């Protein structure tokens, strides 16, 4: 692999657009953008990976075992996604709900070309077979003409679950909580459009402009797209240190600065939101204890409020030191799916979720990210994301929230609409 570094390189909005327009020639693209948030434990400002040399895609059967073998043998950078339904490879579970997207359950590729952006430089890493294209590609990117700003054509969004049906299902979930089957569960609903074509790059740029989250993703794998404005990190491995940052607790932004500050204060002290977050923090601590060296699981931040363009979020940070007997993929498998998108107890919550939701989650509430050659990794949680199957002309996004004993059905529904606001405004 050849590496070349260009110093004094600022990742401006213009350069971002040039990179993505240039990347559009390839069948495989992974663009991961922190939007200059520089949260705790962040390493790169952005990463672009294009053009698969090798790839793996599979259904849930022995999926983690196959990925483990692929990651170990390849021993290189890998980019892709894990669908939520890999839960069926971890536990004795199933996914039988409607699936309009029909994405593979797991898909990763080994890129020929990678761009690693820090605050003031870019490092280009090219496989030897294309190493002679390094300088010419960089020149091509810098000379790429910017596209004119366009407004995506509006499309008609439908709801898979009606408001009345949502109320019935959440009420049933509350009955499970009353009976002690679960303490908390994440309930989601799908918004979709059929027989619809979109311009994925224009939609992603519009979504990212609205939200500017720390884990934005533009992922293209053949005719399947993940356009993500995720604010949430699922799991990161840096050396032997494992970090998870679950989100539970959401409040809207307000135009008036004083009222917005009051909203932060209300969220920080809201007993329902804090109880949701603390329950999931405990679940994540339990998950990490399966792969951690004894006594190393710690809560770095509990219920800290982070502010984004659209919403305020309550985020906790949990870390540990991994037991070296676990491979990178085994670490993920032992903590999958992420607690913030399931519930507690985890397996019971996933069974009830499957029984009540109308749609197979697929990539939604799964994870997008990468492995490095040394076995480090970083994955987001696929929320606030638009999924698009170009071949099927099917567009989908889902939203959800944690249901606890203190949940009020109407309030939960309003929270869903708040979380859907950015995706709806971009598409409609």
WOJOJO-V520653 format. One record per residue. N is the residue number from 1. RES is the residue in three letters. PHI is phi in radians with two decimals (none if undefined). OMEGA is omega in whole degrees, 0 to 359 (* if undefined). Layout:
BEGIN
<<N RES PHI OMEGA> <N RES PHI OMEGA>>
END
This chain:
BEGIN
<<1 UNK none 178> <2 UNK -1.74 179> <3 UNK -2.17 177> <4 UNK -2.39 182> <5 UNK -2.01 173> <6 UNK -1.90 179> <7 UNK -1.50 182> <8 UNK 0.94 179> <9 UNK -1.98 178> <10 UNK -1.60 181> <11 UNK -1.46 181> <12 UNK -1.39 174> <13 UNK -0.97 178> <14 UNK -1.13 180> <15 UNK -1.12 178> <16 UNK -1.01 181> <17 UNK -1.16 178> <18 UNK -1.09 179> <19 UNK -1.05 184> <20 UNK -1.27 176> <21 UNK -1.13 178> <22 UNK -1.08 183> <23 UNK -1.18 186> <24 UNK -1.09 179> <25 UNK -1.26 186> <26 UNK -1.72 179> <27 UNK -1.37 180> <28 UNK -2.17 179> <29 UNK -2.41 169> <30 UNK -2.26 177> <31 UNK -2.05 181> <32 UNK -2.06 190> <33 UNK -2.23 179> <34 UNK -1.45 184> <35 UNK 0.90 176> <36 UNK 1.02 178> <37 UNK -1.33 179> <38 UNK 0.86 176> <39 UNK -1.21 175> <40 UNK -0.89 175> <41 UNK 1.33 177> <42 UNK -1.31 183> <43 UNK -2.00 183> <44 UNK -1.99 174> <45 UNK -1.30 176> <46 UNK -2.84 177> <47 UNK -2.39 170> <48 UNK -2.12 176> <49 UNK -2.28 183> <50 UNK -2.44 167> <51 UNK 1.20 184> <52 UNK -1.21 168> <53 UNK -1.57 172> <54 UNK -2.38 180> <55 UNK -2.72 172> <56 UNK -2.36 170> <57 UNK -2.45 188> <58 UNK -2.75 170> <59 UNK -1.47 188> <60 UNK -1.29 186> <61 UNK -1.11 180> <62 UNK 0.94 186> <63 UNK -1.09 181> <64 UNK -1.17 177> <65 UNK -1.10 179> <66 UNK -1.15 179> <67 UNK -1.15 178> <68 UNK -1.03 179> <69 UNK -1.13 181> <70 UNK -1.09 181> <71 UNK -1.16 181> <72 UNK -1.21 182> <73 UNK -1.25 183> <74 UNK -1.21 178> <75 UNK 0.90 184> <76 UNK -2.55 173> <77 UNK -1.14 177> <78 UNK -2.33 180> <79 UNK -2.25 178> <80 UNK 2.90 185> <81 UNK -2.38 171> <82 UNK -2.04 178> <83 UNK -1.39 177> <84 UNK -0.99 187> <85 UNK -1.29 169> <86 UNK -1.15 170> <87 UNK -0.91 183> <88 UNK -1.27 175> <89 UNK -1.56 182> <90 UNK -1.68 182> <91 UNK -2.21 179> <92 UNK -1.42 184> <93 UNK -2.28 179> <94 UNK -2.52 176> <95 UNK -2.30 185> <96 UNK -2.12 181> <97 UNK -1.37 183> <98 UNK -1.02 180> <99 UNK -2.24 179> <100 UNK -1.48 185> <101 UNK -1.56 178> <102 UNK 1.00 172> <103 UNK -1.41 169> <104 UNK -1.03 182> <105 UNK -1.30 179> <106 UNK -2.59 182> <107 UNK -2.65 176> <108 UNK -2.34 175> <109 UNK -2.38 175> <110 UNK -1.69 186> <111 UNK -1.41 173> <112 UNK -1.44 187> <113 UNK -2.34 181> <114 UNK -2.31 176> <115 UNK -2.14 182> <116 UNK -1.96 184> <117 UNK -1.75 168> <118 UNK -1.80 187> <119 UNK -1.12 184> <120 UNK -2.41 178> <121 UNK -2.73 174> <122 UNK -2.29 175> <123 UNK -1.90 178> <124 UNK -1.77 178> <125 UNK -2.07 184> <126 UNK -2.07 172> <127 UNK -1.08 186> <128 UNK -0.99 183> <129 UNK -1.12 180> <130 UNK -2.16 186> <131 UNK -1.10 180> <132 UNK -1.28 181> <133 UNK -1.67 188> <134 UNK -1.05 183> <135 UNK -1.13 183> <136 UNK -1.16 177> <137 UNK -1.10 181> <138 UNK -1.10 176> <139 UNK -1.14 179> <140 UNK -1.06 181> <141 UNK -1.08 182> <142 UNK -1.16 179> <143 UNK -1.68 180> <144 UNK -1.15 179> <145 UNK -1.21 179> <146 UNK -1.29 176> <147 UNK -1.39 177> <148 UNK -1.20 179> <149 UNK -1.07 180> <150 UNK -2.20 174> <151 UNK -1.66 180> <152 UNK -0.96 178> <153 UNK -1.06 181> <154 UNK -1.19 177> <155 UNK -2.23 182> <156 UNK -1.56 181> <157 UNK -1.63 176> <158 UNK -1.94 175> <159 UNK -1.80 178> <160 UNK -1.21 182> <161 UNK -2.05 179> <162 UNK -1.20 179> <163 UNK -1.07 179> <164 UNK -1.13 179> <165 UNK -1.14 177> <166 UNK -1.00 181> <167 UNK -1.07 180> <168 UNK -1.11 184> <169 UNK -1.23 178> <170 UNK -1.16 176> <171 UNK -1.06 177> <172 UNK -1.12 177> <173 UNK -1.11 177> <174 UNK -1.12 176> <175 UNK -1.12 176> <176 UNK -1.06 179> <177 UNK -1.15 178> <178 UNK -1.07 180> <179 UNK -1.37 180> <180 UNK 1.51 178> <181 UNK -1.17 179> <182 UNK -2.53 173> <183 UNK -1.75 186> <184 UNK -2.82 174> <185 UNK -2.65 179> <186 UNK -1.59 181> <187 UNK -1.92 187> <188 UNK -2.16 176> <189 UNK -2.41 185> <190 UNK -1.79 167> <191 UNK -1.95 188> <192 UNK -2.65 173> <193 UNK -2.52 180> <194 UNK -1.83 178> <195 UNK 0.86 187> <196 UNK -2.31 174> <197 UNK -1.99 176> <198 UNK -2.24 172> <199 UNK -1.67 190> <200 UNK -0.98 183> <201 UNK -1.15 179> <202 UNK -1.12 179> <203 UNK -1.15 179> <204 UNK -1.08 181> <205 UNK -1.09 178> <206 UNK -1.15 180> <207 UNK -1.12 181> <208 UNK -1.20 178> <209 UNK -1.13 179> <210 UNK -1.20 191> <211 UNK -1.76 184> <212 UNK 0.75 182> <213 UNK -1.50 181> <214 UNK -1.41 182> <215 UNK -2.29 178> <216 UNK -1.22 183> <217 UNK -2.50 165> <218 UNK -2.02 182> <219 UNK -2.10 176> <220 UNK -2.09 176> <221 UNK -2.25 185> <222 UNK 1.10 183> <223 UNK -1.80 182> <224 UNK -1.99 186> <225 UNK -2.23 169> <226 UNK -2.09 182> <227 UNK -1.99 195> <228 UNK -2.03 172> <229 UNK -2.03 187> <230 UNK -1.33 173> <231 UNK -1.64 194> <232 UNK -2.06 171> <233 UNK -1.58 174> <234 UNK -1.44 187> <235 UNK -2.73 176> <236 UNK -2.29 172> <237 UNK -2.11 176> <238 UNK -2.27 189> <239 UNK 1.18 179> <240 UNK -1.78 185> <241 UNK -1.59 178> <242 UNK -1.94 181> <243 UNK -2.27 173> <244 UNK -2.21 183> <245 UNK -2.34 182> <246 UNK -1.20 175> <247 UNK -1.88 169> <248 UNK -2.60 183> <249 UNK 2.10 184> <250 UNK -2.37 173> <251 UNK -2.47 183> <252 UNK -1.34 172> <253 UNK -1.39 177> <254 UNK -2.12 183> <255 UNK -1.19 180> <256 UNK -1.31 186> <257 UNK -1.06 180> <258 UNK -1.19 178> <259 UNK -1.13 179> <260 UNK -1.14 177> <261 UNK -1.13 177> <262 UNK -1.13 178> <263 UNK -1.10 176> <264 UNK -1.05 180> <265 UNK -1.10 179> <266 UNK -1.10 180> <267 UNK -1.11 183> <268 UNK -1.06 184> <269 UNK -1.92 181> <270 UNK -1.27 184> <271 UNK -1.10 179> <272 UNK -1.16 182> <273 UNK -1.12 179> <274 UNK -1.14 180> <275 UNK -1.16 176> <276 UNK -1.00 185> <277 UNK -1.14 182> <278 UNK -1.16 177> <279 UNK -1.07 180> <280 UNK -1.24 175> <281 UNK -1.05 177> <282 UNK -1.10 179> <283 UNK -1.10 179> <284 UNK -1.13 176> <285 UNK -1.01 179> <286 UNK -1.14 179> <287 UNK -1.06 182> <288 UNK -1.16 181> <289 UNK -1.10 179> <290 UNK -1.20 185> <291 UNK -2.08 187> <292 UNK -1.58 166> <293 UNK -1.14 187> <294 UNK -0.98 175> <295 UNK 1.41 184> <296 UNK -1.78 181> <297 UNK -1.29 182> <298 UNK -2.37 172> <299 UNK -1.69 181> <300 UNK -1.29 179> <301 UNK -2.37 179> <302 UNK -2.06 175> <303 UNK 1.00 178> <304 UNK -1.41 181> <305 UNK -1.61 174> <306 UNK -1.98 183> <307 UNK -1.89 177> <308 UNK -2.10 186> <309 UNK -1.10 185> <310 UNK -1.69 188> <311 UNK -2.55 165> <312 UNK -1.68 181> <313 UNK -2.29 175> <314 UNK -1.71 187> <315 UNK -2.22 172> <316 UNK -1.98 180> <317 UNK -2.11 180> <318 UNK -2.10 182> <319 UNK -2.39 175> <320 UNK -2.78 172> <321 UNK -1.83 186> <322 UNK -1.30 171> <323 UNK -1.21 184> <324 UNK -1.10 179> <325 UNK -1.27 181> <326 UNK -1.68 175> <327 UNK -1.30 178> <328 UNK -0.94 181> <329 UNK -1.20 178> <330 UNK -1.15 176> <331 UNK -1.09 179> <332 UNK -1.11 183> <333 UNK -1.00 183> <334 UNK -1.29 180> <335 UNK -2.06 189> <336 UNK -1.76 349> <337 UNK -1.26 183> <338 UNK -1.15 185> <339 UNK -1.05 184> <340 UNK -1.15 181> <341 UNK -1.87 180> <342 UNK -2.07 181> <343 UNK 2.66 182> <344 UNK -2.43 349> <345 UNK -1.07 194> <346 UNK -1.11 184> <347 UNK -1.17 178> <348 UNK -1.05 180> <349 UNK -1.09 181> <350 UNK -1.15 177> <351 UNK -1.14 180> <352 UNK -1.20 176> <353 UNK -0.98 182> <354 UNK -1.09 182> <355 UNK -1.25 187> <356 UNK -1.73 182> <357 UNK -1.29 183> <358 UNK -1.66 188> <359 UNK -2.27 169> <360 UNK -1.13 185> <361 UNK -1.22 181> <362 UNK 1.09 182> <363 UNK -1.19 178> <364 UNK -1.04 184> <365 UNK 1.17 166> <366 UNK -1.60 184> <367 UNK -2.58 172> <368 UNK -2.06 179> <369 UNK 3.09 187> <370 UNK -2.63 168> <371 UNK -1.94 173> <372 UNK -1.72 178> <373 UNK -1.03 181> <374 UNK -1.46 179> <375 UNK 1.66 171> <376 UNK -1.26 177> <377 UNK -2.71 175> <378 UNK -2.66 183> <379 UNK -2.33 173> <380 UNK -1.59 169> <381 UNK -1.85 184> <382 UNK -1.39 172> <383 UNK -2.25 183> <384 UNK 0.85 190> <385 UNK -2.32 175> <386 UNK -1.87 178> <387 UNK -1.93 187> <388 UNK -2.48 172> <389 UNK -1.79 185> <390 UNK -1.12 181> <391 UNK -1.19 180> <392 UNK -1.55 183> <393 UNK 0.97 183> <394 UNK -2.13 179> <395 UNK -2.02 184> <396 UNK -2.59 163> <397 UNK -2.52 181> <398 UNK -2.20 176> <399 UNK -2.43 180> <400 UNK -2.82 179> <401 UNK -2.79 182> <402 UNK -1.40 177> <403 UNK -1.77 177> <404 UNK -2.22 181> <405 UNK -1.05 182> <406 UNK -1.59 183> <407 UNK -1.19 172> <408 UNK -1.94 189> <409 UNK -0.93 182> <410 UNK -1.06 180> <411 UNK -1.15 178> <412 UNK -1.12 179> <413 UNK -1.15 179> <414 UNK -1.12 178> <415 UNK -1.13 177> <416 UNK -1.05 180> <417 UNK -1.13 176> <418 UNK -1.10 180> <419 UNK -1.19 181> <420 UNK -1.45 190> <421 UNK -1.00 183> <422 UNK -1.11 180> <423 UNK -1.15 180> <424 UNK -1.13 183> <425 UNK -1.14 178> <426 UNK -1.24 185> <427 UNK -1.48 185> <428 UNK -1.67 *>>
END
